[in-house]
Amino acid sequence: MSEHKILDAFPAGHPRGSWPAEERAAALREQGESATVVMDLDTDRFLVISAEVAA
């Protein structure tokens, strides 16, 4: 089972679209964090999440 920790969130209506979220995820990956971007349709936001495997 995996858990997702929300590291950051950006509004989907941002003029640059998902770019700010993608840039944040890239910066986190450079720091060694496992980060990816997903769209939360319920809140209309791009979420930067970290996938951590629960023991």
C-alpha positions in Angstrom: 0.0 0.0 0.0 1.3 3.4 -0.9 0.7 6.8 0.7 1.0 10.1 -1.0 2.2 13.1 0.8 1.2 16.5 -0.7 4.3 18.6 -1.0 2.8 21.6 -2.8 -0.3 22.7 -4.6 -1.0 25.1 -7.5 -4.3 26.3 -8.9 -5.3 24.7 -12.2 -6.3 28.2 -13.5 -2.8 29.5 -13.3 -1.8 31.4 -16.5 1.1 29.0 -17.0 -1.0 25.9 -16.5 0.8 23.0 -14.8 4.3 24.5 -15.4 4.8 25.9 -11.8 3.9 22.4 -10.4 6.2 20.7 -12.8 9.0 23.1 -12.0 8.5 22.5 -8.3 8.5 18.7 -8.8 11.7 18.9 -10.8 13.4 21.0 -8.1 12.4 18.4 -5.5 13.6 15.5 -7.6 17.0 17.3 -7.9 17.1 17.3 -4.1 16.5 13.5 -4.0 12.7 13.6 -3.3 10.5 11.3 -5.3 8.0 13.9 -6.6 5.4 13.9 -9.3 2.5 16.1 -10.4 -1.2 15.0 -10.4 -4.4 16.8 -11.1 -7.0 16.9 -8.3 -10.3 17.4 -10.1 -12.3 17.9 -6.9 -10.3 21.0 -5.9 -9.1 22.1 -9.4 -5.5 22.1 -8.4 -2.2 20.5 -9.6 -0.7 18.7 -6.6 3.0 17.9 -6.2 3.1 14.6 -4.4 5.6 12.2 -3.0 5.0 8.5 -3.2 6.2 6.7 0.0 5.7 3.0 0.5 4.2 2.1 3.8 5.8 -0.8 5.6 
